[in-house]
């Protein structure tokens, strides 16, 4: 949970900017976007496997570039 207290002499706009920054740092907006629509467990599993394959592929490409 993000708490932002308005400091003395600080405008509301500055406090809102600080709040937005804190939300971004904590990944709140990403979490909201991720949970916006329901995804079935099978879809989540497929996405996780696809991401793992991409990660392995990137690592192999990176390693092959440095092996030369």
VODONU-5268 format. One record per residue: residue in three letters; residue number from 1; x, y, z of N, C-alpha, C in turn. Coordinates in steps of 0.1 Angstrom, whole numbers. Each point is the difference from the previous one (the first is absolute). Layout:
% VODONU-5268
<aa: ALA, i: NUM, n.xx: X, n.yy: Y, n.zz: Z, ca.xx: X, ca.yy: Y, ca.zz: Z, c.xx: X, c.yy: Y, c.zz: Z>
...
//
This chain:
% VODONU-5268
<aa: UNK, i: 1, n.xx: 8, n.yy: -12, n.zz: 0, ca.xx: -8, ca.yy: 12, ca.zz: 0, c.xx: 9, c.yy: 12, c.zz: 0>
<aa: UNK, i: 2, n.xx: -4, n.yy: 10, n.zz: -8, ca.xx: 8, ca.yy: 12, ca.zz: -1, c.xx: -6, c.yy: 11, c.zz: 8>
<aa: UNK, i: 3, n.xx: 8, n.yy: 6, n.zz: 9, ca.xx: -5, ca.yy: 11, ca.zz: 8, c.xx: 8, c.yy: 13, c.zz: -4>
<aa: UNK, i: 4, n.xx: -6, n.yy: 11, n.zz: -3, ca.xx: 7, ca.yy: 12, ca.zz: -3, c.xx: -7, c.yy: 11, c.zz: 9>
<aa: UNK, i: 5, n.xx: 8, n.yy: 6, n.zz: 9, ca.xx: -4, ca.yy: 11, ca.zz: 8, c.xx: 4, c.yy: 13, c.zz: -6>
<aa: UNK, i: 6, n.xx: -9, n.yy: 9, n.zz: -1, ca.xx: 3, ca.yy: 13, ca.zz: -6, c.xx: 8, c.yy: 8, c.zz: 10>
<aa: UNK, i: 7, n.xx: 12, n.yy: 4, n.zz: -4, ca.xx: 9, ca.yy: 7, ca.zz: 8, c.xx: -4, c.yy: 15, c.zz: 1>
<aa: UNK, i: 8, n.xx: 6, n.yy: 6, n.zz: 10, ca.xx: -3, ca.yy: 15, ca.zz: 2, c.xx: 6, c.yy: 7, c.zz: -12>
<aa: UNK, i: 9, n.xx: -8, n.yy: 9, n.zz: -5, ca.xx: 4, ca.yy: 8, ca.zz: -12, c.xx: 0, c.yy: -7, c.zz: -13>
<aa: UNK, i: 10, n.xx: -5, n.yy: -13, n.zz: 0, ca.xx: 0, ca.yy: -8, ca.zz: -12, c.xx: -14, c.yy: 2, c.zz: -6>
<aa: UNK, i: 11, n.xx: -1, n.yy: 2, n.zz: -13, ca.xx: -13, ca.yy: 1, ca.zz: -7, c.xx: -6, c.yy: -14, c.zz: -2>
<aa: UNK, i: 12, n.xx: -13, n.yy: 0, n.zz: -2, ca.xx: -7, ca.yy: -13, ca.zz: -2, c.xx: 6, c.yy: -7, c.zz: -13>
<aa: UNK, i: 13, n.xx: 3, n.yy: 8, n.zz: -10, ca.xx: 5, ca.yy: -5, ca.zz: -13, c.xx: 13, c.yy: -8, c.zz: 3>
<aa: UNK, i: 14, n.xx: 9, n.yy: 6, n.zz: 8, ca.xx: 13, ca.yy: -6, ca.zz: 3, c.xx: -3, c.yy: -13, c.zz: 7>
<aa: UNK, i: 15, n.xx: -9, n.yy: 0, n.zz: 10, ca.xx: -3, ca.yy: -13, ca.zz: 7, c.xx: -6, c.yy: -10, c.zz: -9>
<aa: UNK, i: 16, n.xx: -8, n.yy: 4, n.zz: -9, ca.xx: -6, ca.yy: -10, ca.zz: -10, c.xx: 11, c.yy: -6, c.zz: -9>
<aa: UNK, i: 17, n.xx: 10, n.yy: 9, n.zz: -4, ca.xx: 11, ca.yy: -5, ca.zz: -8, c.xx: 8, c.yy: -10, c.zz: 8>
<aa: UNK, i: 18, n.xx: 3, n.yy: 3, n.zz: 13, ca.xx: 7, ca.yy: -10, ca.zz: 9, c.xx: -8, c.yy: -13, c.zz: 1>
<aa: UNK, i: 19, n.xx: -13, n.yy: 1, n.zz: 2, ca.xx: -8, ca.yy: -12, ca.zz: 1, c.xx: 1, c.yy: -8, c.zz: -13>
<aa: UNK, i: 20, n.xx: -1, n.yy: 6, n.zz: -12, ca.xx: 1, ca.yy: -7, ca.zz: -12, c.xx: 14, c.yy: -7, c.zz: -1>
<aa: UNK, i: 21, n.xx: 10, n.yy: 7, n.zz: 4, ca.xx: 14, ca.yy: -6, ca.zz: -1, c.xx: 1, c.yy: -12, c.zz: 9>
<aa: UNK, i: 22, n.xx: -6, n.yy: 1, n.zz: 12, ca.xx: 1, ca.yy: -11, ca.zz: 10, c.xx: -8, c.yy: -12, c.zz: -6>
<aa: UNK, i: 23, n.xx: -12, n.yy: 3, n.zz: -6, ca.xx: -8, ca.yy: -11, ca.zz: -6, c.xx: 8, c.yy: -7, c.zz: -11>
<aa: UNK, i: 24, n.xx: 7, n.yy: 7, n.zz: -8, ca.xx: 8, ca.yy: -5, ca.zz: -11, c.xx: 12, c.yy: -9, c.zz: 6>
<aa: UNK, i: 25, n.xx: 6, n.yy: 5, n.zz: 10, ca.xx: 11, ca.yy: -7, ca.zz: 6, c.xx: -4, c.yy: -13, c.zz: 6>
<aa: UNK, i: 26, n.xx: -12, n.yy: 0, n.zz: 6, ca.xx: -5, ca.yy: -13, ca.zz: 6, c.xx: -7, c.yy: -9, c.zz: -9>
<aa: UNK, i: 27, n.xx: -2, n.yy: 4, n.zz: -13, ca.xx: -5, ca.yy: -9, ca.zz: -10, c.xx: -16, c.yy: -1, c.zz: 1>
<aa: UNK, i: 28, n.xx: -6, n.yy: 10, n.zz: 6, ca.xx: -14, ca.yy: -1, ca.zz: 2, c.xx: -8, c.yy: 0, c.zz: -13>
<aa: UNK, i: 29, n.xx: 4, n.yy: 9, n.zz: -9, ca.xx: -7, ca.yy: 2, ca.zz: -13, c.xx: 2, c.yy: -13, c.zz: -8>
<aa: UNK, i: 30, n.xx: 12, n.yy: -6, n.zz: 0, ca.xx: 2, ca.yy: -13, ca.zz: -8, c.xx: -9, c.yy: -11, c.zz: 6>
<aa: UNK, i: 31, n.xx: -2, n.yy: 0, n.zz: 13, ca.xx: -8, ca.yy: -10, ca.zz: 6, c.xx: -15, c.yy: 2, c.zz: -3>
<aa: UNK, i: 32, n.xx: -4, n.yy: 13, n.zz: -1, ca.xx: -14, ca.yy: 3, ca.zz: -4, c.xx: -3, c.yy: -5, c.zz: -14>
<aa: UNK, i: 33, n.xx: 10, n.yy: 3, n.zz: -9, ca.xx: -2, ca.yy: -4, ca.zz: -14, c.xx: 0, c.yy: -15, c.zz: -1>
<aa: UNK, i: 34, n.xx: 8, n.yy: -6, n.zz: 7, ca.xx: 1, ca.yy: -15, ca.zz: 0, c.xx: -13, c.yy: -6, c.zz: 4>
<aa: UNK, i: 35, n.xx: -6, n.yy: 6, n.zz: 10, ca.xx: -12, ca.yy: -6, ca.zz: 6, c.xx: -13, c.yy: 5, c.zz: -6>
<aa: UNK, i: 36, n.xx: 1, n.yy: 9, n.zz: -10, ca.xx: -12, ca.yy: 6, ca.zz: -6, c.xx: -9, c.yy: -10, c.zz: -6>
<aa: UNK, i: 37, n.xx: 5, n.yy: -10, n.zz: -6, ca.xx: -8, ca.yy: -11, ca.zz: -6, c.xx: 4, c.yy: -13, c.zz: 5>
<aa: UNK, i: 38, n.xx: -10, n.yy: -9, n.zz: 2, ca.xx: 3, ca.yy: -13, ca.zz: 5, c.xx: 7, c.yy: -8, c.zz: -10>
<aa: UNK, i: 39, n.xx: 10, n.yy: -8, n.zz: 4, ca.xx: 7, ca.yy: -9, ca.zz: -9, c.xx: -1, c.yy: -14, c.zz: 7>
<aa: UNK, i: 40, n.xx: -5, n.yy: -10, n.zz: -8, ca.xx: -1, ca.yy: -13, ca.zz: 5, c.xx: 14, c.yy: -6, c.zz: 4>
<aa: UNK, i: 41, n.xx: 0, n.yy: -9, n.zz: 9, ca.xx: 13, ca.yy: -6, ca.zz: 4, c.xx: 8, c.yy: -6, c.zz: -11>
<aa: UNK, i: 42, n.xx: -8, n.yy: -6, n.zz: -10, ca.xx: 7, ca.yy: -6, ca.zz: -11, c.xx: 7, c.yy: 10, c.zz: -9>
<aa: UNK, i: 43, n.xx: -6, n.yy: 12, n.zz: -1, ca.xx: 6, ca.yy: 11, ca.zz: -8, c.xx: 12, c.yy: 5, c.zz: 7>
<aa: UNK, i: 44, n.xx: 0, n.yy: 1, n.zz: 13, ca.xx: 11, ca.yy: 5, ca.zz: 8, c.xx: 12, c.yy: -10, c.zz: -1>
<aa: UNK, i: 45, n.xx: -3, n.yy: -13, n.zz: 0, ca.xx: 10, ca.yy: -10, ca.zz: -1, c.xx: 7, c.yy: 1, c.zz: -14>
<aa: UNK, i: 46, n.xx: -8, n.yy: 2, n.zz: -11, ca.xx: 5, ca.yy: 1, ca.zz: -13, c.xx: 9, c.yy: 12, c.zz: -2>
<aa: UNK, i: 47, n.xx: -4, n.yy: 11, n.zz: 6, ca.xx: 8, ca.yy: 13, ca.zz: 0, c.xx: 13, c.yy: -2, c.zz: 7>
<aa: UNK, i: 48, n.xx: -1, n.yy: -7, n.zz: 11, ca.xx: 12, ca.yy: -2, ca.zz: 8, c.xx: 10, c.yy: -9, c.zz: -7>
<aa: UNK, i: 49, n.xx: -5, n.yy: -10, n.zz: -7, ca.xx: 9, ca.yy: -9, ca.zz: -8, c.xx: 6, c.yy: 8, c.zz: -12>
<aa: UNK, i: 50, n.xx: -8, n.yy: 8, n.zz: -6, ca.xx: 5, ca.yy: 8, ca.zz: -12, c.xx: 11, c.yy: 9, c.zz: 5>
<aa: UNK, i: 51, n.xx: -2, n.yy: 7, n.zz: 11, ca.xx: 10, ca.yy: 9, ca.zz: 5, c.xx: 13, c.yy: -7, c.zz: 4>
<aa: UNK, i: 52, n.xx: -1, n.yy: -12, n.zz: 5, ca.xx: 11, ca.yy: -8, ca.zz: 4, c.xx: 8, c.yy: -4, c.zz: -13>
<aa: UNK, i: 53, n.xx: -7, n.yy: -3, n.zz: -11, ca.xx: 6, ca.yy: -4, ca.zz: -12, c.xx: 7, c.yy: 12, c.zz: -6>
<aa: UNK, i: 54, n.xx: -6, n.yy: 12, n.zz: 0, ca.xx: 6, ca.yy: 12, ca.zz: -5, c.xx: 13, c.yy: 3, c.zz: 8>
<aa: UNK, i: 55, n.xx: -1, n.yy: -1, n.zz: 13, ca.xx: 12, ca.yy: 3, ca.zz: 9, c.xx: 11, c.yy: -10, c.zz: -4>
<aa: UNK, i: 56, n.xx: -2, n.yy: -12, n.zz: -2, ca.xx: 10, ca.yy: -10, ca.zz: -3, c.xx: 6, c.yy: 4, c.zz: -14>
<aa: UNK, i: 57, n.xx: -9, n.yy: 3, n.zz: -9, ca.xx: 5, ca.yy: 4, ca.zz: -14, c.xx: 9, c.yy: 12, c.zz: 1>
<aa: UNK, i: 58, n.xx: -4, n.yy: 10, n.zz: 7, ca.xx: 8, ca.yy: 12, ca.zz: 1, c.xx: 14, c.yy: -3, c.zz: 6>
<aa: UNK, i: 59, n.xx: 0, n.yy: -9, n.zz: 10, ca.xx: 12, ca.yy: -3, ca.zz: 7, c.xx: 9, c.yy: -8, c.zz: -10>
<aa: UNK, i: 60, n.xx: -5, n.yy: -9, n.zz: -8, ca.xx: 7, ca.yy: -7, ca.zz: -10, c.xx: 6, c.yy: 9, c.zz: -10>
<aa: UNK, i: 61, n.xx: -8, n.yy: 10, n.zz: -5, ca.xx: 5, ca.yy: 10, ca.zz: -10, c.xx: 11, c.yy: 8, c.zz: 6>
<aa: UNK, i: 62, n.xx: -2, n.yy: 4, n.zz: 12, ca.xx: 11, ca.yy: 9, ca.zz: 7, c.xx: 13, c.yy: -8, c.zz: 2>
<aa: UNK, i: 63, n.xx: -2, n.yy: -13, n.zz: 4, ca.xx: 12, ca.yy: -8, ca.zz: 2, c.xx: 7, c.yy: -3, c.zz: -13>
<aa: UNK, i: 64, n.xx: -8, n.yy: -2, n.zz: -11, ca.xx: 7, ca.yy: -3, ca.zz: -13, c.xx: 7, c.yy: 12, c.zz: -5>
<aa: UNK, i: 65, n.xx: -4, n.yy: 12, n.zz: 3, ca.xx: 7, ca.yy: 12, ca.zz: -5, c.xx: 13, c.yy: 1, c.zz: 7>
<aa: UNK, i: 66, n.xx: 1, n.yy: -3, n.zz: 12, ca.xx: 12, ca.yy: 1, ca.zz: 8, c.xx: 10, c.yy: -11, c.zz: -2>
<aa: UNK, i: 67, n.xx: -5, n.yy: -11, n.zz: -5, ca.xx: 8, ca.yy: -12, ca.zz: -2, c.xx: 10, c.yy: 1, c.zz: -12>
<aa: UNK, i: 68, n.xx: -3, n.yy: 9, n.zz: -9, ca.xx: 8, ca.yy: 2, ca.zz: -12, c.xx: 14, c.yy: 5, c.zz: 2>
//
